[in-house]
Amino acid sequence: MAPVADPSLEKLEAIIKETLASTSDPKLKEKLTRAQELVNTASIRSKGVLNKFALDGQVAVVTGGGQGIGRSIAHALGEAGAKVAIADLDLSRAETVAAELESKGISSLAIKVDVSKKQECEEMVQKILSKFGDLHIGVNNAGIVMNSDSEDTSEREWTTTMAVNLNGAFYCCQAEAKHMLKKGYGRIINTASMSAIVVNHPQKQVAYNASKAAVVQMTRTLGTEWCDRGVTVNSISPGYTDTELTRAEKLVTLRNMWSNDTPMKRLADVEDLVGGVLYFTSQLANFTTGFNLVMDGGFTCW
Ligand SMILES: NC(=O)c1ccc[n+]([C@@H]2O[C@H](COP(=O)([O-])OP(=O)(O)OC[C@H]3O[C@@H](n4cnc5c(N)ncnc54)[C@H](O)[C@@H]3O)[C@@H](O)[C@H]2O)c1
């Protein structure tokens, strides 16, 4: 029998061996031999490549985790073994998602935060450290979008968009990294957008596009600055995704246009995006930093 890595599998293997040795019942022997084969398979898996995605013992935070893409990422990180803090401007949304995770047996914490305020981002990290004692993964995902013709874009639209999408991502990176750099380990993932590299149309969104392009370049900068001290920084850039952000009644015509403009002829489901985050948090991404992973159903290829 192949050596087993998981202690519970080792115990199970010992029980099977002992019972096999002590029984002469042919039916029981047959069943135990089958059980032994299953333990072997589980043993190979527990040491195999999929195990490198496991996040057991790690602590994560997802900003904007109260709905949409952030909620889906929070569930995925929790299912991979992490304890997950849900940080959102809307506390009740964060509490709902935290309760969803707890009902699956995943330790969670709901935090109210406005990421555009540096002090609140620092307090968010302190709350996580008080509850869980550590922080290994930061997913800085909170974001907003507004639309206007560029010549009419108000100062308020510009500054608010930058404050949440760019300043917010930076303040979170900074607050998370201060702890992670001390510990010598951290995985930071920022949610950018394909709007960082293509100009969306027909809707006009200069502030959003500029903010997301800045998030990508900030990610590249931080990703090179902190990686030799154990902290990688990467970003995901989703294409049009089916969330509250894109589900409004007035967007129905646009949604059809966006689907048609996408080689896969559909919007992303939130679950389509979690693989990118799980890759960046896994041991398989140990040599990956400053990278922007575009997940857009082929949109930016056309
Ligand atoms: N939906 C898309 O098509 C799409 C495409 C590409 C990128 N993105 C990006 O993905 C991220 C998530 O998008 P989504 O579609 O899930 O959005 P969403 O609007 O469904 O959810 C965003 C969440 O962020 C929270 N939030 C907003 N402002 C905040 C603030 N100042 N501080 C803390 N939390 C705040 C909201 O309360 C909400 O729960 C955003 O950064 C967005 O720009 C979305």
The ligand as an SDF file (V2000), in Angstrom:
LIG
                    3D

 44 48  0  0  0  0  0  0  0  0999 V2000
  -20.0450   42.8380  -12.7870 N   0  0  0  0  0  0  0  0  0  0  0  0
  -19.1860   43.0300  -13.7900 C   0  0  0  0  0  0  0  0  0  0  0  0
  -19.5490   42.9390  -14.9760 O   0  0  0  0  0  0  0  0  0  0  0  0
  -17.7430   43.3240  -13.5050 C   0  0  0  0  0  0  0  0  0  0  0  0
  -16.8160   43.2010  -14.5520 C   0  0  0  0  0  0  0  0  0  0  0  0
  -15.4790   43.4620  -14.2850 C   0  0  0  0  0  0  0  0  0  0  0  0
  -15.0700   43.8510  -13.0310 C   0  0  0  0  0  0  0  0  0  0  0  0
  -15.9910   43.9790  -12.0400 N   0  0  0  0  0  0  0  0  0  0  0  0
  -15.4940   44.3930  -10.7290 C   0  0  0  0  0  0  0  0  0  0  0  0
  -15.7220   43.3440   -9.8050 O   0  0  0  0  0  0  0  0  0  0  0  0
  -15.9350   43.9000   -8.5120 C   0  0  0  0  0  0  0  0  0  0  0  0
  -17.2230   43.3720   -7.9340 C   0  0  0  0  0  0  0  0  0  0  0  0
  -18.2580   43.6710   -8.8610 O   0  0  0  0  0  0  0  0  0  0  0  0
  -19.7410   43.1240   -8.6800 P   0  0  0  0  0  0  0  0  0  0  0  0
  -20.3320   43.0580  -10.0250 O   0  0  0  0  0  0  0  0  0  0  0  0
  -19.7610   41.9300   -7.8000 O   0  0  0  0  0  0  0  0  0  0  0  0
  -20.3910   44.3730   -7.9190 O   0  0  0  0  0  0  0  0  0  0  0  0
  -21.6730   44.4870   -6.9600 P   0  0  0  0  0  0  0  0  0  0  0  0
  -22.1480   45.8870   -7.0850 O   0  0  0  0  0  0  0  0  0  0  0  0
  -22.6320   43.3750   -7.2290 O   0  0  0  0  0  0  0  0  0  0  0  0
  -21.0470   44.2700   -5.5000 O   0  0  0  0  0  0  0  0  0  0  0  0
  -20.0980   45.1740   -5.0090 C   0  0  0  0  0  0  0  0  0  0  0  0
  -20.0920   45.1270   -3.5030 C   0  0  0  0  0  0  0  0  0  0  0  0
  -19.1300   46.1180   -3.0750 O   0  0  0  0  0  0  0  0  0  0  0  0
  -19.6860   46.8580   -1.9990 C   0  0  0  0  0  0  0  0  0  0  0  0
  -19.0910   48.1920   -1.9650 N   0  0  0  0  0  0  0  0  0  0  0  0
  -19.3450   49.2470   -2.7670 C   0  0  0  0  0  0  0  0  0  0  0  0
  -18.6500   50.3140   -2.3820 N   0  0  0  0  0  0  0  0  0  0  0  0
  -17.9220   49.9460   -1.2940 C   0  0  0  0  0  0  0  0  0  0  0  0
  -17.0310   50.5980   -0.4340 C   0  0  0  0  0  0  0  0  0  0  0  0
  -16.7420   51.9170   -0.5870 N   0  0  0  0  0  0  0  0  0  0  0  0
  -16.4430   49.9060    0.5850 N   0  0  0  0  0  0  0  0  0  0  0  0
  -16.7520   48.5910    0.7600 C   0  0  0  0  0  0  0  0  0  0  0  0
  -17.6150   47.9270   -0.0050 N   0  0  0  0  0  0  0  0  0  0  0  0
  -18.1920   48.5870   -1.0320 C   0  0  0  0  0  0  0  0  0  0  0  0
  -21.1830   46.9020   -2.2890 C   0  0  0  0  0  0  0  0  0  0  0  0
  -21.9330   47.1600   -1.0940 O   0  0  0  0  0  0  0  0  0  0  0  0
  -21.4250   45.5180   -2.8710 C   0  0  0  0  0  0  0  0  0  0  0  0
  -21.7960   44.5850   -1.8820 O   0  0  0  0  0  0  0  0  0  0  0  0
  -15.9000   45.4240   -8.6720 C   0  0  0  0  0  0  0  0  0  0  0  0
  -14.6060   45.8910   -8.3780 O   0  0  0  0  0  0  0  0  0  0  0  0
  -16.1900   45.5980  -10.1540 C   0  0  0  0  0  0  0  0  0  0  0  0
  -15.6750   46.7870  -10.6580 O   0  0  0  0  0  0  0  0  0  0  0  0
  -17.3160   43.7130  -12.2310 C   0  0  0  0  0  0  0  0  0  0  0  0
  1  2  1  0
  2  3  2  0
  2  4  1  0
  4  5  1  0
  4 44  2  0
  5  6  2  0
  6  7  1  0
  7  8  2  0
  8  9  1  0
  8 44  1  0
  9 10  1  0
  9 42  1  0
 10 11  1  0
 11 12  1  0
 11 40  1  0
 12 13  1  0
 13 14  1  0
 14 15  2  0
 14 16  1  0
 14 17  1  0
 17 18  1  0
 18 19  2  0
 18 20  1  0
 18 21  1  0
 21 22  1  0
 22 23  1  0
 23 24  1  0
 23 38  1  0
 24 25  1  0
 25 26  1  0
 25 36  1  0
 26 27  1  0
 26 35  1  0
 27 28  2  0
 28 29  1  0
 29 30  1  0
 29 35  2  0
 30 31  1  0
 30 32  2  0
 32 33  1  0
 33 34  2  0
 34 35  1  0
 36 37  1  0
 36 38  1  0
 38 39  1  0
 40 41  1  0
 40 42  1  0
 42 43  1  0
M  CHG  2   8   1  16  -1
M  END
$$$$
